[in-house]
Amino acid sequence: MSSFGSPGSGPYAGKPIPPERGSFPLDHDGECKHVMTRYLSCIKKVKGVNEDECRQLAKSYLACRMDR
């Protein structure tokens, strides 16, 4: 019995499909870059610790990305 990913199953010949619902595209136009830079500077300032301020900025960034 052969299963997915087993040796000898051959190369995948299917056509790739776009991401499922819930995914959103990259920020190519930089619409949310201002929030992202604030988040990255927050993370750098607290040396990677999961501070509430940084979590709120991450939440703002995701909200910005979902709205656009």
Protein Blocks (a to p, Z undefined) as FASTA:
>chain_A
ZZehiahkapafbdcddddehiacddfkommmmmmmmmmmmmmmnnopacfklmmmmmmm
mmmmmmZZ
